[in-house]
Amino acid sequence: MDLFDHFHVDRKDPMKILTKAELECIEGGSISASMINYIVRGVSAFVDIGRSLGSALRRIGEQNLCPLK
């Protein structure tokens, strides 16, 4: 038994051209690793912006600013 027999692939044409109906039936596109990475980086950016803004507001409220010379 070789690889082609195991997967029931036609030996003459292993790359079958799909019809339009077959192409429309293809489902896929679950969440990929790159999409998760993109979402995590976006959330991290918002957290960093919030942390910086909160720190700046706290320093302004406490009058703990560095003097400008």
N, CA, C and O atoms as a Maestro MAE file, in Angstrom:
{
 s_m_m2io_version
 :::
 2.0.0
}

f_m_ct {
 s_m_title
 :::
 protein
 m_atom[276] {
  # First column is atom index #
  i_m_mmod_type
  r_m_x_coord
  r_m_y_coord
  r_m_z_coord
  i_m_residue_number
  s_m_chain_name
  s_m_pdb_residue_name
  s_m_pdb_atom_name
  i_m_atomic_number
  :::
  1 25 0.860 -1.181 0.000 1 A "MET " " N  " 7
  2 3 0.000 0.000 0.000 1 A "MET " " CA " 6
  3 2 0.902 1.238 0.000 1 A "MET " " C  " 6
  4 15 1.759 1.392 0.870 1 A "MET " " O  " 8
  5 25 0.702 2.092 -0.961 2 A "ASP " " N  " 7
  6 3 1.507 3.303 -0.980 2 A "ASP " " CA " 6
  7 2 0.639 4.511 -0.598 2 A "ASP " " C  " 6
  8 15 -0.539 4.370 -0.270 2 A "ASP " " O  " 8
  9 25 1.230 5.654 -0.649 3 A "LEU " " N  " 7
  10 3 0.563 6.877 -0.194 3 A "LEU " " CA " 6
  11 2 -0.682 7.191 -1.003 3 A "LEU " " C  " 6
  12 15 -1.683 7.632 -0.438 3 A "LEU " " O  " 8
  13 25 -0.648 6.974 -2.313 4 A "PHE " " N  " 7
  14 3 -1.802 7.296 -3.148 4 A "PHE " " CA " 6
  15 2 -2.991 6.397 -2.837 4 A "PHE " " C  " 6
  16 15 -4.136 6.845 -2.893 4 A "PHE " " O  " 8
  17 25 -2.731 5.134 -2.511 5 A "ASP " " N  " 7
  18 3 -3.823 4.233 -2.163 5 A "ASP " " CA " 6
  19 2 -4.451 4.624 -0.831 5 A "ASP " " C  " 6
  20 15 -5.660 4.482 -0.644 5 A "ASP " " O  " 8
  21 25 -3.643 5.108 0.078 6 A "HIS " " N  " 7
  22 3 -4.141 5.476 1.403 6 A "HIS " " CA " 6
  23 2 -5.104 6.669 1.340 6 A "HIS " " C  " 6
  24 15 -6.124 6.683 2.028 6 A "HIS " " O  " 8
  25 25 -4.782 7.648 0.528 7 A "PHE " " N  " 7
  26 3 -5.602 8.860 0.459 7 A "PHE " " CA " 6
  27 2 -6.589 8.849 -0.699 7 A "PHE " " C  " 6
  28 15 -7.299 9.834 -0.902 7 A "PHE " " O  " 8
  29 25 -6.654 7.772 -1.459 8 A "HIS " " N  " 7
  30 3 -7.580 7.636 -2.589 8 A "HIS " " CA " 6
  31 2 -7.410 8.771 -3.594 8 A "HIS " " C  " 6
  32 15 -8.385 9.384 -4.030 8 A "HIS " " O  " 8
  33 25 -6.183 9.036 -3.946 9 A "VAL " " N  " 7
  34 3 -5.878 10.074 -4.916 9 A "VAL " " CA " 6
  35 2 -5.687 9.415 -6.266 9 A "VAL " " C  " 6
  36 15 -5.035 8.377 -6.374 9 A "VAL " " O  " 8
  37 25 -6.255 10.020 -7.292 10 A "ASP " " N  " 7
  38 3 -6.088 9.498 -8.642 10 A "ASP " " CA " 6
  39 2 -4.629 9.666 -9.050 10 A "ASP " " C  " 6
  40 15 -4.090 10.771 -8.990 10 A "ASP " " O  " 8
  41 25 -4.000 8.593 -9.458 11 A "ARG " " N  " 7
  42 3 -2.579 8.638 -9.812 11 A "ARG " " CA " 6
  43 2 -2.322 9.522 -11.032 11 A "ARG " " C  " 6
  44 15 -1.250 10.117 -11.145 11 A "ARG " " O  " 8
  45 25 -3.273 9.615 -11.929 12 A "LYS " " N  " 7
  46 3 -3.067 10.382 -13.155 12 A "LYS " " CA " 6
  47 2 -3.216 11.879 -12.922 12 A "LYS " " C  " 6
  48 15 -2.514 12.679 -13.540 12 A "LYS " " O  " 8
  49 25 -4.127 12.259 -12.034 13 A "ASP " " N  " 7
  50 3 -4.378 13.684 -11.814 13 A "ASP " " CA " 6
  51 2 -4.593 13.951 -10.322 13 A "ASP " " C  " 6
  52 15 -5.735 14.052 -9.875 13 A "ASP " " O  " 8
  53 25 -3.506 14.068 -9.544 14 A "PRO " " N  " 7
  54 3 -3.684 14.293 -8.103 14 A "PRO " " CA " 6
  55 2 -4.226 15.693 -7.783 14 A "PRO " " C  " 6
  56 15 -4.763 15.902 -6.696 14 A "PRO " " O  " 8
  57 25 -4.098 16.646 -8.699 15 A "MET " " N  " 7
  58 3 -4.596 18.006 -8.467 15 A "MET " " CA " 6
  59 2 -5.869 18.210 -9.282 15 A "MET " " C  " 6
  60 15 -5.804 18.667 -10.423 15 A "MET " " O  " 8
  61 25 -7.006 17.882 -8.721 16 A "LYS " " N  " 7
  62 3 -8.276 17.983 -9.410 16 A "LYS " " CA " 6
  63 2 -8.712 19.442 -9.470 16 A "LYS " " C  " 6
  64 15 -8.606 20.161 -8.477 16 A "LYS " " O  " 8
  65 25 -9.193 19.876 -10.606 17 A "ILE " " N  " 7
  66 3 -9.744 21.222 -10.753 17 A "ILE " " CA " 6
  67 2 -11.162 21.195 -10.200 17 A "ILE " " C  " 6
  68 15 -11.994 20.406 -10.647 17 A "ILE " " O  " 8
  69 25 -11.434 22.058 -9.226 18 A "LEU " " N  " 7
  70 3 -12.748 22.086 -8.600 18 A "LEU " " CA " 6
  71 2 -13.720 22.909 -9.428 18 A "LEU " " C  " 6
  72 15 -13.341 23.887 -10.073 18 A "LEU " " O  " 8
  73 25 -14.966 22.499 -9.397 19 A "THR " " N  " 7
  74 3 -16.005 23.262 -10.078 19 A "THR " " CA " 6
  75 2 -16.419 24.428 -9.193 19 A "THR " " C  " 6
  76 15 -16.040 24.503 -8.024 19 A "THR " " O  " 8
  77 25 -17.202 25.334 -9.768 20 A "LYS " " N  " 7
  78 3 -17.654 26.498 -8.998 20 A "LYS " " CA " 6
  79 2 -18.516 26.063 -7.813 20 A "LYS " " C  " 6
  80 15 -18.416 26.637 -6.729 20 A "LYS " " O  " 8
  81 25 -19.356 25.056 -8.016 21 A "ALA " " N  " 7
  82 3 -20.214 24.552 -6.925 21 A "ALA " " CA " 6
  83 2 -19.368 23.969 -5.801 21 A "ALA " " C  " 6
  84 15 -19.667 24.179 -4.625 21 A "ALA " " O  " 8
  85 25 -18.310 23.234 -6.155 22 A "GLU " " N  " 7
  86 3 -17.429 22.668 -5.131 22 A "GLU " " CA " 6
  87 2 -16.666 23.759 -4.392 22 A "GLU " " C  " 6
  88 15 -16.455 23.659 -3.183 22 A "GLU " " O  " 8
  89 25 -16.253 24.795 -5.108 23 A "LEU " " N  " 7
  90 3 -15.543 25.898 -4.463 23 A "LEU " " CA " 6
  91 2 -16.437 26.651 -3.481 23 A "LEU " " C  " 6
  92 15 -15.977 27.107 -2.435 23 A "LEU " " O  " 8
  93 25 -17.722 26.776 -3.828 24 A "GLU " " N  " 7
  94 3 -18.654 27.490 -2.940 24 A "GLU " " CA " 6
  95 2 -18.949 26.700 -1.672 24 A "GLU " " C  " 6
  96 15 -19.377 27.281 -0.674 24 A "GLU " " O  " 8
  97 25 -18.731 25.393 -1.690 25 A "CYS " " N  " 7
  98 3 -18.991 24.548 -0.516 25 A "CYS " " CA " 6
  99 2 -17.829 24.524 0.464 25 A "CYS " " C  " 6
  100 15 -17.964 23.986 1.563 25 A "CYS " " O  " 8
  101 25 -16.694 25.093 0.088 26 A "ILE " " N  " 7
  102 3 -15.526 25.055 0.964 26 A "ILE " " CA " 6
  103 2 -15.746 25.999 2.137 26 A "ILE " " C  " 6
  104 15 -16.059 27.177 1.960 26 A "ILE " " O  " 8
  105 25 -15.577 25.462 3.330 27 A "GLU " " N  " 7
  106 3 -15.659 26.270 4.543 27 A "GLU " " CA " 6
  107 2 -14.299 26.256 5.208 27 A "GLU " " C  " 6
  108 15 -13.576 25.263 5.124 27 A "GLU " " O  " 8
  109 25 -13.949 27.322 5.852 28 A "GLY " " N  " 7
  110 3 -12.657 27.366 6.526 28 A "GLY " " CA " 6
  111 2 -12.431 28.727 7.121 28 A "GLY " " C  " 6
  112 15 -13.338 29.556 7.193 28 A "GLY " " O  " 8
  113 25 -11.231 28.940 7.539 29 A "GLY " " N  " 7
  114 3 -10.873 30.244 8.058 29 A "GLY " " CA " 6
  115 2 -11.172 30.415 9.527 29 A "GLY " " C  " 6
  116 15 -11.696 31.448 9.943 29 A "GLY " " O  " 8
  117 25 -10.844 29.416 10.312 30 A "SER " " N  " 7
  118 3 -10.996 29.605 11.749 30 A "SER " " CA " 6
  119 2 -9.916 30.587 12.215 30 A "SER " " C  " 6
  120 15 -9.124 31.074 11.408 30 A "SER " " O  " 8
  121 25 -9.892 30.863 13.471 31 A "ILE " " N  " 7
  122 3 -8.933 31.836 14.002 31 A "ILE " " CA " 6
  123 2 -7.522 31.279 13.876 31 A "ILE " " C  " 6
  124 15 -7.235 30.180 14.350 31 A "ILE " " O  " 8
  125 25 -6.661 32.028 13.249 32 A "SER " " N  " 7
  126 3 -5.283 31.582 13.055 32 A "SER " " CA " 6
  127 2 -4.384 32.202 14.124 32 A "SER " " C  " 6
  128 15 -4.799 33.097 14.861 32 A "SER " " O  " 8
  129 25 -3.168 31.719 14.194 33 A "ALA " " N  " 7
  130 3 -2.210 32.228 15.176 33 A "ALA " " CA " 6
  131 2 -1.873 33.688 14.905 33 A "ALA " " C  " 6
  132 15 -1.686 34.463 15.843 33 A "ALA " " O  " 8
  133 25 -1.794 34.067 13.641 34 A "SER " " N  " 7
  134 3 -1.477 35.462 13.342 34 A "SER " " CA " 6
  135 2 -2.619 36.384 13.744 34 A "SER " " C  " 6
  136 15 -2.377 37.518 14.158 34 A "SER " " O  " 8
  137 25 -3.872 35.913 13.627 35 A "MET " " N  " 7
  138 3 -5.005 36.739 14.049 35 A "MET " " CA " 6
  139 2 -5.002 36.901 15.568 35 A "MET " " C  " 6
  140 15 -5.268 37.993 16.071 35 A "MET " " O  " 8
  141 25 -4.708 35.841 16.296 36 A "ILE " " N  " 7
  142 3 -4.634 35.933 17.756 36 A "ILE " " CA " 6
  143 2 -3.516 36.887 18.164 36 A "ILE " " C  " 6
  144 15 -3.688 37.692 19.079 36 A "ILE " " O  " 8
  145 25 -2.373 36.800 17.488 37 A "ASN " " N  " 7
  146 3 -1.253 37.689 17.772 37 A "ASN " " CA " 6
  147 2 -1.647 39.146 17.522 37 A "ASN " " C  " 6
  148 15 -1.299 40.024 18.312 37 A "ASN " " O  " 8
  149 25 -2.364 39.406 16.437 38 A "TYR " " N  " 7
  150 3 -2.824 40.758 16.112 38 A "TYR " " CA " 6
  151 2 -3.758 41.296 17.197 38 A "TYR " " C  " 6
  152 15 -3.638 42.453 17.600 38 A "TYR " " O  " 8
  153 25 -4.679 40.470 17.667 39 A "ILE " " N  " 7
  154 3 -5.628 40.899 18.705 39 A "ILE " " CA " 6
  155 2 -4.889 41.173 20.016 39 A "ILE " " C  " 6
  156 15 -5.158 42.175 20.680 39 A "ILE " " O  " 8
  157 25 -3.967 40.294 20.391 40 A "VAL " " N  " 7
  158 3 -3.216 40.479 21.637 40 A "VAL " " CA " 6
  159 2 -2.386 41.757 21.580 40 A "VAL " " C  " 6
  160 15 -2.329 42.503 22.558 40 A "VAL " " O  " 8
  161 25 -1.741 42.016 20.439 41 A "ARG " " N  " 7
  162 3 -0.952 43.244 20.316 41 A "ARG " " CA " 6
  163 2 -1.835 44.488 20.382 41 A "ARG " " C  " 6
  164 15 -1.433 45.503 20.952 41 A "ARG " " O  " 8
  165 25 -3.026 44.417 19.807 42 A "GLY " " N  " 7
  166 3 -3.961 45.543 19.881 42 A "GLY " " CA " 6
  167 2 -4.414 45.818 21.304 42 A "GLY " " C  " 6
  168 15 -4.451 46.969 21.739 42 A "GLY " " O  " 8
  169 25 -4.759 44.764 22.028 43 A "VAL " " N  " 7
  170 3 -5.181 44.919 23.424 43 A "VAL " " CA " 6
  171 2 -4.017 45.453 24.256 43 A "VAL " " C  " 6
  172 15 -4.213 46.319 25.108 43 A "VAL " " O  " 8
  173 25 -2.818 44.948 24.019 44 A "SER " " N  " 7
  174 3 -1.646 45.428 24.759 44 A "SER " " CA " 6
  175 2 -1.390 46.910 24.497 44 A "SER " " C  " 6
  176 15 -1.010 47.649 25.405 44 A "SER " " O  " 8
  177 25 -1.598 47.338 23.262 45 A "ALA " " N  " 7
  178 3 -1.409 48.756 22.935 45 A "ALA " " CA " 6
  179 2 -2.414 49.617 23.695 45 A "ALA " " C  " 6
  180 15 -2.048 50.664 24.229 45 A "ALA " " O  " 8
  181 25 -3.685 49.187 23.753 46 A "PHE " " N  " 7
  182 3 -4.691 49.951 24.495 46 A "PHE " " CA " 6
  183 2 -4.376 49.971 25.985 46 A "PHE " " C  " 6
  184 15 -4.590 50.993 26.637 46 A "PHE " " O  " 8
  185 25 -3.879 48.882 26.537 47 A "VAL " " N  " 7
  186 3 -3.513 48.838 27.958 47 A "VAL " " CA " 6
  187 2 -2.354 49.797 28.232 47 A "VAL " " C  " 6
  188 15 -2.364 50.511 29.235 47 A "VAL " " O  " 8
  189 25 -1.362 49.816 27.351 48 A "ASP " " N  " 7
  190 3 -0.227 50.722 27.521 48 A "ASP " " CA " 6
  191 2 -0.661 52.184 27.438 48 A "ASP " " C  " 6
  192 15 -0.188 53.016 28.212 48 A "ASP " " O  " 8
  193 25 -1.558 52.498 26.503 49 A "ILE " " N  " 7
  194 3 -2.061 53.870 26.381 49 A "ILE " " CA " 6
  195 2 -2.829 54.253 27.637 49 A "ILE " " C  " 6
  196 15 -2.671 55.362 28.148 49 A "ILE " " O  " 8
  197 25 -3.663 53.342 28.137 50 A "GLY " " N  " 7
  198 3 -4.421 53.618 29.359 50 A "GLY " " CA " 6
  199 2 -3.517 53.796 30.566 50 A "GLY " " C  " 6
  200 15 -3.773 54.648 31.416 50 A "GLY " " O  " 8
  201 25 -2.468 53.003 30.645 51 A "ARG " " N  " 7
  202 3 -1.529 53.114 31.757 51 A "ARG " " CA " 6
  203 2 -0.807 54.460 31.713 51 A "ARG " " C  " 6
  204 15 -0.648 55.115 32.743 51 A "ARG " " O  " 8
  205 25 -0.373 54.869 30.530 52 A "SER " " N  " 7
  206 3 0.319 56.155 30.391 52 A "SER " " CA " 6
  207 2 -0.606 57.320 30.698 52 A "SER " " C  " 6
  208 15 -0.216 58.266 31.383 52 A "SER " " O  " 8
  209 25 -1.827 57.252 30.191 53 A "LEU " " N  " 7
  210 3 -2.787 58.332 30.440 53 A "LEU " " CA " 6
  211 2 -3.142 58.398 31.923 53 A "LEU " " C  " 6
  212 15 -3.222 59.486 32.494 53 A "LEU " " O  " 8
  213 25 -3.356 57.240 32.548 54 A "GLY " " N  " 7
  214 3 -3.675 57.225 33.982 54 A "GLY " " CA " 6
  215 2 -2.535 57.769 34.821 54 A "GLY " " C  " 6
  216 15 -2.767 58.502 35.782 54 A "GLY " " O  " 8
  217 25 -1.309 57.422 34.470 55 A "SER " " N  " 7
  218 3 -0.154 57.922 35.194 55 A "SER " " CA " 6
  219 2 -0.030 59.439 35.043 55 A "SER " " C  " 6
  220 15 0.276 60.143 36.005 55 A "SER " " O  " 8
  221 25 -0.271 59.934 33.830 56 A "ALA " " N  " 7
  222 3 -0.188 61.376 33.598 56 A "ALA " " CA " 6
  223 2 -1.268 62.121 34.376 56 A "ALA " " C  " 6
  224 15 -0.994 63.167 34.965 56 A "ALA " " O  " 8
  225 25 -2.487 61.596 34.384 57 A "LEU " " N  " 7
  226 3 -3.568 62.247 35.145 57 A "LEU " " CA " 6
  227 2 -3.294 62.236 36.646 57 A "LEU " " C  " 6
  228 15 -3.581 63.211 37.341 57 A "LEU " " O  " 8
  229 25 -2.739 61.130 37.144 58 A "ARG " " N  " 7
  230 3 -2.418 61.055 38.566 58 A "ARG " " CA " 6
  231 2 -1.340 62.073 38.931 58 A "ARG " " C  " 6
  232 15 -1.437 62.744 39.959 58 A "ARG " " O  " 8
  233 25 -0.312 62.184 38.086 59 A "ARG " " N  " 7
  234 3 0.766 63.137 38.362 59 A "ARG " " CA " 6
  235 2 0.261 64.579 38.302 59 A "ARG " " C  " 6
  236 15 0.701 65.424 39.082 59 A "ARG " " O  " 8
  237 25 -0.660 64.862 37.380 60 A "ILE " " N  " 7
  238 3 -1.235 66.214 37.304 60 A "ILE " " CA " 6
  239 2 -2.067 66.493 38.546 60 A "ILE " " C  " 6
  240 15 -1.994 67.584 39.112 60 A "ILE " " O  " 8
  241 25 -2.857 65.512 38.974 61 A "GLY " " N  " 7
  242 3 -3.714 65.696 40.150 61 A "GLY " " CA " 6
  243 2 -2.924 65.871 41.430 61 A "GLY " " C  " 6
  244 15 -3.362 66.592 42.327 61 A "GLY " " O  " 8
  245 25 -1.779 65.234 41.537 62 A "GLU " " N  " 7
  246 3 -0.957 65.337 42.738 62 A "GLU " " CA " 6
  247 2 0.051 66.470 42.653 62 A "GLU " " C  " 6
  248 15 0.851 66.652 43.570 62 A "GLU " " O  " 8
  249 25 0.028 67.224 41.585 63 A "GLN " " N  " 7
  250 3 0.999 68.308 41.346 63 A "GLN " " CA " 6
  251 2 2.434 67.783 41.432 63 A "GLN " " C  " 6
  252 15 3.315 68.445 41.980 63 A "GLN " " O  " 8
  253 25 2.650 66.615 40.898 64 A "ASN " " N  " 7
  254 3 3.958 65.979 40.949 64 A "ASN " " CA " 6
  255 2 4.536 65.953 39.532 64 A "ASN " " C  " 6
  256 15 4.792 64.883 38.979 64 A "ASN " " O  " 8
  257 25 4.736 67.122 38.957 65 A "LEU " " N  " 7
  258 3 5.227 67.231 37.595 65 A "LEU " " CA " 6
  259 2 6.683 67.642 37.588 65 A "LEU " " C  " 6
  260 15 7.147 68.311 38.511 65 A "LEU " " O  " 8
  261 25 7.390 67.257 36.582 66 A "CYS " " N  " 7
  262 3 8.764 67.682 36.421 66 A "CYS " " CA " 6
  263 2 8.757 69.127 35.930 66 A "CYS " " C  " 6
  264 15 8.013 69.469 35.010 66 A "CYS " " O  " 8
  265 25 9.583 69.973 36.541 67 A "PRO " " N  " 7
  266 3 9.592 71.362 36.094 67 A "PRO " " CA " 6
  267 2 10.232 71.517 34.716 67 A "PRO " " C  " 6
  268 15 11.191 70.827 34.372 67 A "PRO " " O  " 8
  269 25 9.667 72.451 33.934 68 A "LEU " " N  " 7
  270 3 10.231 72.756 32.624 68 A "LEU " " CA " 6
  271 2 11.233 73.868 32.786 68 A "LEU " " C  " 6
  272 15 10.913 74.898 33.378 68 A "LEU " " O  " 8
  273 25 12.424 73.698 32.284 69 A "LYS " " N  " 7
  274 3 13.464 74.716 32.441 69 A "LYS " " CA " 6
  275 2 13.760 75.382 31.146 69 A "LYS " " C  " 6
  276 15 14.612 76.269 31.088 69 A "LYS " " O  " 8
  :::
 }
 m_bond[275] {
  # First column is bond index #
  i_m_from
  i_m_to
  i_m_order
  :::
  1 1 2 1
  2 2 3 1
  3 3 4 2
  4 3 5 1
  5 5 6 1
  6 6 7 1
  7 7 8 2
  8 7 9 1
  9 9 10 1
  10 10 11 1
  11 11 12 2
  12 11 13 1
  13 13 14 1
  14 14 15 1
  15 15 16 2
  16 15 17 1
  17 17 18 1
  18 18 19 1
  19 19 20 2
  20 19 21 1
  21 21 22 1
  22 22 23 1
  23 23 24 2
  24 23 25 1
  25 25 26 1
  26 26 27 1
  27 27 28 2
  28 27 29 1
  29 29 30 1
  30 30 31 1
  31 31 32 2
  32 31 33 1
  33 33 34 1
  34 34 35 1
  35 35 36 2
  36 35 37 1
  37 37 38 1
  38 38 39 1
  39 39 40 2
  40 39 41 1
  41 41 42 1
  42 42 43 1
  43 43 44 2
  44 43 45 1
  45 45 46 1
  46 46 47 1
  47 47 48 2
  48 47 49 1
  49 49 50 1
  50 50 51 1
  51 51 52 2
  52 51 53 1
  53 53 54 1
  54 54 55 1
  55 55 56 2
  56 55 57 1
  57 57 58 1
  58 58 59 1
  59 59 60 2
  60 59 61 1
  61 61 62 1
  62 62 63 1
  63 63 64 2
  64 63 65 1
  65 65 66 1
  66 66 67 1
  67 67 68 2
  68 67 69 1
  69 69 70 1
  70 70 71 1
  71 71 72 2
  72 71 73 1
  73 73 74 1
  74 74 75 1
  75 75 76 2
  76 75 77 1
  77 77 78 1
  78 78 79 1
  79 79 80 2
  80 79 81 1
  81 81 82 1
  82 82 83 1
  83 83 84 2
  84 83 85 1
  85 85 86 1
  86 86 87 1
  87 87 88 2
  88 87 89 1
  89 89 90 1
  90 90 91 1
  91 91 92 2
  92 91 93 1
  93 93 94 1
  94 94 95 1
  95 95 96 2
  96 95 97 1
  97 97 98 1
  98 98 99 1
  99 99 100 2
  100 99 101 1
  101 101 102 1
  102 102 103 1
  103 103 104 2
  104 103 105 1
  105 105 106 1
  106 106 107 1
  107 107 108 2
  108 107 109 1
  109 109 110 1
  110 110 111 1
  111 111 112 2
  112 111 113 1
  113 113 114 1
  114 114 115 1
  115 115 116 2
  116 115 117 1
  117 117 118 1
  118 118 119 1
  119 119 120 2
  120 119 121 1
  121 121 122 1
  122 122 123 1
  123 123 124 2
  124 123 125 1
  125 125 126 1
  126 126 127 1
  127 127 128 2
  128 127 129 1
  129 129 130 1
  130 130 131 1
  131 131 132 2
  132 131 133 1
  133 133 134 1
  134 134 135 1
  135 135 136 2
  136 135 137 1
  137 137 138 1
  138 138 139 1
  139 139 140 2
  140 139 141 1
  141 141 142 1
  142 142 143 1
  143 143 144 2
  144 143 145 1
  145 145 146 1
  146 146 147 1
  147 147 148 2
  148 147 149 1
  149 149 150 1
  150 150 151 1
  151 151 152 2
  152 151 153 1
  153 153 154 1
  154 154 155 1
  155 155 156 2
  156 155 157 1
  157 157 158 1
  158 158 159 1
  159 159 160 2
  160 159 161 1
  161 161 162 1
  162 162 163 1
  163 163 164 2
  164 163 165 1
  165 165 166 1
  166 166 167 1
  167 167 168 2
  168 167 169 1
  169 169 170 1
  170 170 171 1
  171 171 172 2
  172 171 173 1
  173 173 174 1
  174 174 175 1
  175 175 176 2
  176 175 177 1
  177 177 178 1
  178 178 179 1
  179 179 180 2
  180 179 181 1
  181 181 182 1
  182 182 183 1
  183 183 184 2
  184 183 185 1
  185 185 186 1
  186 186 187 1
  187 187 188 2
  188 187 189 1
  189 189 190 1
  190 190 191 1
  191 191 192 2
  192 191 193 1
  193 193 194 1
  194 194 195 1
  195 195 196 2
  196 195 197 1
  197 197 198 1
  198 198 199 1
  199 199 200 2
  200 199 201 1
  201 201 202 1
  202 202 203 1
  203 203 204 2
  204 203 205 1
  205 205 206 1
  206 206 207 1
  207 207 208 2
  208 207 209 1
  209 209 210 1
  210 210 211 1
  211 211 212 2
  212 211 213 1
  213 213 214 1
  214 214 215 1
  215 215 216 2
  216 215 217 1
  217 217 218 1
  218 218 219 1
  219 219 220 2
  220 219 221 1
  221 221 222 1
  222 222 223 1
  223 223 224 2
  224 223 225 1
  225 225 226 1
  226 226 227 1
  227 227 228 2
  228 227 229 1
  229 229 230 1
  230 230 231 1
  231 231 232 2
  232 231 233 1
  233 233 234 1
  234 234 235 1
  235 235 236 2
  236 235 237 1
  237 237 238 1
  238 238 239 1
  239 239 240 2
  240 239 241 1
  241 241 242 1
  242 242 243 1
  243 243 244 2
  244 243 245 1
  245 245 246 1
  246 246 247 1
  247 247 248 2
  248 247 249 1
  249 249 250 1
  250 250 251 1
  251 251 252 2
  252 251 253 1
  253 253 254 1
  254 254 255 1
  255 255 256 2
  256 255 257 1
  257 257 258 1
  258 258 259 1
  259 259 260 2
  260 259 261 1
  261 261 262 1
  262 262 263 1
  263 263 264 2
  264 263 265 1
  265 265 266 1
  266 266 267 1
  267 267 268 2
  268 267 269 1
  269 269 270 1
  270 270 271 1
  271 271 272 2
  272 271 273 1
  273 273 274 1
  274 274 275 1
  275 275 276 2
  :::
 }
}
